[in-house]
Amino acid sequence: MGNNRIFKILLAVACFLAAGLNAYRVYKGEHDTVDIILGVLFLLAGFMYVYRIRKGI
């Protein structure tokens, strides 16, 4: 796929959106341990894509 910047931006937005939805479930009290783990993993994946976009990898 090469250096497809738009695709990486969309993936970063999707990861942050999923992390936000998991954080909302935790905030409302309707959560499980898996929701917390997935929220952290989506947040890390979003930061990874932002890093890759900034570095041009």
DSSP file (Angstrom, degrees, kcal/mol; ACC not computed):
  #  RESIDUE AA STRUCTURE BP1 BP2  ACC     N-H-->O    O-->H-N    N-H-->O    O-->H-N    TCO  KAPPA ALPHA  PHI   PSI    X-CA   Y-CA   Z-CA
    1    1 A M              0   0    0      0, 0.0     2,-0.1     0, 0.0     0, 0.0   0.000 360.0 360.0 360.0 -24.1    0.0    0.0    0.0
    2    2 A G        -     0   0    0      1,-0.2     2,-1.3     2,-0.1     0, 0.0  -0.392 360.0 -17.4  77.9-151.8    3.0    2.3    0.4
    3    3 A N  S    S+     0   0    0     -2,-0.1     2,-1.1     4,-0.0    -1,-0.2  -0.600  71.0 168.4 -95.1  73.9    2.8    5.6    2.2
    4    4 A N     >  -     0   0    0     -2,-1.3     4,-1.6     1,-0.2     5,-0.1  -0.737   8.9-179.2 -92.7  95.3   -0.9    6.2    2.1
    5    5 A R  H  > S+     0   0    0     -2,-1.1     4,-2.2     1,-0.2    -1,-0.2   0.855  77.0  54.5 -65.7 -39.4   -1.4    9.2    4.5
    6    6 A I  H  > S+     0   0    0      1,-0.2     4,-2.4     2,-0.2    -1,-0.2   0.914 107.5  51.0 -63.4 -42.6   -5.2    9.4    4.2
    7    7 A F  H  > S+     0   0    0      1,-0.2     4,-2.2     2,-0.2    -1,-0.2   0.900 110.3  49.2 -62.1 -41.7   -5.6    5.7    5.2
    8    8 A K  H  X S+     0   0    0     -4,-1.6     4,-2.2     2,-0.2    -1,-0.2   0.878 110.0  51.3 -65.9 -37.9   -3.4    6.2    8.2
    9    9 A I  H  X S+     0   0    0     -4,-2.2     4,-2.4     2,-0.2    -2,-0.2   0.921 110.3  49.0 -64.8 -43.4   -5.3    9.3    9.3
   10   10 A L  H  X S+     0   0    0     -4,-2.4     4,-2.4     1,-0.2    -2,-0.2   0.892 111.2  50.0 -63.3 -39.9   -8.6    7.4    9.0
   11   11 A L  H  X S+     0   0    0     -4,-2.2     4,-2.3     2,-0.2    -1,-0.2   0.897 110.2  50.2 -65.3 -39.5   -7.2    4.5   11.1
   12   12 A A  H  X S+     0   0    0     -4,-2.2     4,-2.4     2,-0.2    -2,-0.2   0.917 111.7  47.6 -64.8 -42.8   -6.0    6.9   13.7
   13   13 A V  H  X S+     0   0    0     -4,-2.4     4,-2.4     1,-0.2    -2,-0.2   0.913 112.1  50.1 -64.0 -42.0   -9.4    8.6   13.9
   14   14 A A  H  X S+     0   0    0     -4,-2.4     4,-2.4     2,-0.2    -2,-0.2   0.893 110.7  49.6 -63.7 -40.0  -11.1    5.2   14.1
   15   15 A C  H  X S+     0   0    0     -4,-2.3     4,-2.3     2,-0.2    -2,-0.2   0.924 112.6  46.3 -65.6 -43.7   -8.8    4.1   16.9
   16   16 A F  H  X S+     0   0    0     -4,-2.4     4,-2.2     2,-0.2    -2,-0.2   0.868 112.1  51.8 -67.1 -34.9   -9.4    7.3   18.9
   17   17 A L  H  X S+     0   0    0     -4,-2.4     4,-2.3     2,-0.2    -2,-0.2   0.925 110.9  47.0 -65.6 -44.5  -13.2    7.0   18.3
   18   18 A A  H  X S+     0   0    0     -4,-2.4     4,-2.1     2,-0.2    -2,-0.2   0.890 112.4  50.1 -64.6 -39.2  -13.2    3.3   19.6
   19   19 A A  H  X S+     0   0    0     -4,-2.3     4,-2.2     1,-0.2    -1,-0.2   0.888 110.2  51.2 -65.9 -38.1  -11.1    4.3   22.6
   20   20 A G  H  X S+     0   0    0     -4,-2.2     4,-2.1     2,-0.2    -2,-0.2   0.891 108.9  50.3 -65.6 -39.6  -13.5    7.2   23.3
   21   21 A L  H  X S+     0   0    0     -4,-2.3     4,-1.9     2,-0.2    -2,-0.2   0.893 111.6  48.3 -65.5 -39.3  -16.5    4.8   23.1
   22   22 A N  H  X S+     0   0    0     -4,-2.1     4,-2.0     2,-0.2    -2,-0.2   0.888 110.4  51.6 -66.8 -37.9  -14.8    2.4   25.5
   23   23 A A  H  X S+     0   0    0     -4,-2.2     4,-2.4     1,-0.2    -2,-0.2   0.872 107.8  52.9 -65.7 -35.9  -14.0    5.3   27.9
   24   24 A Y  H  X S+     0   0    0     -4,-2.1     4,-2.2     2,-0.2    -1,-0.2   0.895 108.1  50.2 -65.7 -40.1  -17.7    6.3   27.8
   25   25 A R  H  X>S+     0   0    0     -4,-1.9     5,-1.5     2,-0.2     4,-0.9   0.898 111.7  48.1 -64.3 -39.4  -18.8    2.8   28.8
   26   26 A V  H ><5S+     0   0    0     -4,-2.0     3,-0.5     1,-0.2    -2,-0.2   0.908 110.9  51.5 -66.3 -41.0  -16.3    2.8   31.6
   27   27 A Y  H 3<5S+     0   0    0     -4,-2.4    -2,-0.2     1,-0.2    -1,-0.2   0.883 109.2  49.8 -62.7 -39.8  -17.6    6.3   32.7
   28   28 A K  H 3<5S-     0   0    0     -4,-2.2    -1,-0.2    -5,-0.1    -2,-0.2   0.661 114.0-117.8 -75.4 -15.3  -21.2    5.1   32.7
   29   29 A G  T <<5S+     0   0    0     -4,-0.9     2,-0.7    -3,-0.5    -3,-0.2   0.495  83.0 116.0  92.7   4.3  -20.3    2.1   34.8
   30   30 A E      < +     0   0    0     -5,-1.5     2,-0.3    -6,-0.2    -4,-0.1  -0.418  51.5 119.9 -99.2  56.5  -21.3   -0.5   32.2
   31   31 A H        -     0   0    0     -2,-0.7     2,-0.3    -5,-0.2    -5,-0.0  -0.760  45.3-160.5-124.8 165.3  -17.9   -1.9   31.7
   32   32 A D     >  -     0   0    0     -2,-0.3     4,-1.3     1,-0.0     3,-0.5  -0.807  44.6 -97.0-129.4 171.2  -15.9   -5.1   32.0
   33   33 A T  H  > S+     0   0    0     -2,-0.3     4,-2.2     1,-0.2     5,-0.2   0.859 123.6  59.5 -61.0 -34.4  -12.2   -5.6   32.3
   34   34 A V  H  > S+     0   0    0      1,-0.2     4,-2.9     2,-0.2    -1,-0.2   0.865 100.1  55.9 -63.7 -36.1  -12.0   -6.3   28.6
   35   35 A D  H  > S+     0   0    0     -3,-0.5     4,-2.1     2,-0.2    -1,-0.2   0.890 108.4  47.3 -63.9 -38.6  -13.5   -2.8   27.9
   36   36 A I  H  X S+     0   0    0     -4,-1.3     4,-2.0     2,-0.2    -2,-0.2   0.922 113.8  47.1 -67.6 -43.8  -10.7   -1.2   29.8
   37   37 A I  H  X S+     0   0    0     -4,-2.2     4,-2.4     1,-0.2    -2,-0.2   0.927 113.5  47.8 -64.5 -44.9   -8.0   -3.2   28.1
   38   38 A L  H  X S+     0   0    0     -4,-2.9     4,-2.8     1,-0.2     5,-0.2   0.881 109.1  54.5 -64.5 -37.2   -9.5   -2.5   24.7
   39   39 A G  H  X S+     0   0    0     -4,-2.1     4,-2.0    -5,-0.2    -1,-0.2   0.923 110.9  45.0 -61.0 -43.9   -9.7    1.2   25.4
   40   40 A V  H  X S+     0   0    0     -4,-2.0     4,-2.4     2,-0.2    -2,-0.2   0.903 113.7  50.0 -66.5 -41.3   -6.0    1.3   26.3
   41   41 A L  H  X S+     0   0    0     -4,-2.4     4,-2.4     2,-0.2    -2,-0.2   0.906 111.3  47.9 -66.2 -41.0   -5.1   -0.8   23.2
   42   42 A F  H  X S+     0   0    0     -4,-2.8     4,-2.4     2,-0.2    -1,-0.2   0.890 111.3  51.7 -65.0 -38.2   -7.1    1.4   20.9
   43   43 A L  H  X S+     0   0    0     -4,-2.0     4,-2.2    -5,-0.2    -2,-0.2   0.920 111.2  46.8 -64.0 -43.3   -5.5    4.5   22.5
   44   44 A L  H  X S+     0   0    0     -4,-2.4     4,-2.1     2,-0.2    -2,-0.2   0.893 111.6  51.1 -65.3 -39.3   -2.0    3.1   21.9
   45   45 A A  H  X S+     0   0    0     -4,-2.4     4,-2.2     2,-0.2    -2,-0.2   0.901 109.1  51.5 -65.0 -39.5   -2.8    2.2   18.4
   46   46 A G  H  X S+     0   0    0     -4,-2.4     4,-2.2     1,-0.2    -2,-0.2   0.915 110.7  47.4 -62.6 -43.0   -4.1    5.7   17.7
   47   47 A F  H  X S+     0   0    0     -4,-2.2     4,-2.4     1,-0.2    -1,-0.2   0.862 109.2  55.3 -65.6 -34.6   -0.9    7.2   19.1
   48   48 A M  H  X S+     0   0    0     -4,-2.1     4,-2.4     2,-0.2    -2,-0.2   0.924 109.1  46.5 -63.6 -43.4    1.1    4.8   17.0
   49   49 A Y  H  X S+     0   0    0     -4,-2.2     4,-2.3     2,-0.2    -2,-0.2   0.889 111.3  51.3 -67.4 -38.1   -0.7    5.9   13.8
   50   50 A V  H  X S+     0   0    0     -4,-2.2     4,-2.5     2,-0.2    -1,-0.2   0.915 111.1  49.1 -63.4 -41.2   -0.2    9.6   14.7
   51   51 A Y  H  X S+     0   0    0     -4,-2.4     4,-2.4     1,-0.2    -2,-0.2   0.918 111.1  49.5 -61.5 -43.9    3.5    8.9   15.2
   52   52 A R  H  X>S+     0   0    0     -4,-2.4     5,-1.6     1,-0.2     4,-1.1   0.857 111.3  49.6 -65.3 -34.8    3.7    7.1   11.9
   53   53 A I  H  <5S+     0   0    0     -4,-2.3    -1,-0.2     2,-0.2    -2,-0.2   0.926 112.7  46.6 -68.2 -44.2    2.0   10.0   10.2
   54   54 A R  H  <5S+     0   0    0     -4,-2.5    -2,-0.2     1,-0.2    -1,-0.2   0.870 116.6  43.5 -67.6 -36.6    4.3   12.6   11.7
   55   55 A K  H  <5S-     0   0    0     -4,-2.4    -1,-0.2    -5,-0.2    -2,-0.2   0.636 106.5-125.2 -84.5 -13.9    7.5   10.6   11.0
   56   56 A G  T  <5       0   0    0     -4,-1.1    -3,-0.2    -5,-0.2    -4,-0.1   0.781 360.0 360.0  77.2  26.4    6.4    9.8    7.4
   57   57 A I      <       0   0    0     -5,-1.6    -4,-0.1    -6,-0.2    -5,-0.1   0.464 360.0 360.0 -80.4 360.0    6.8    6.0    7.9
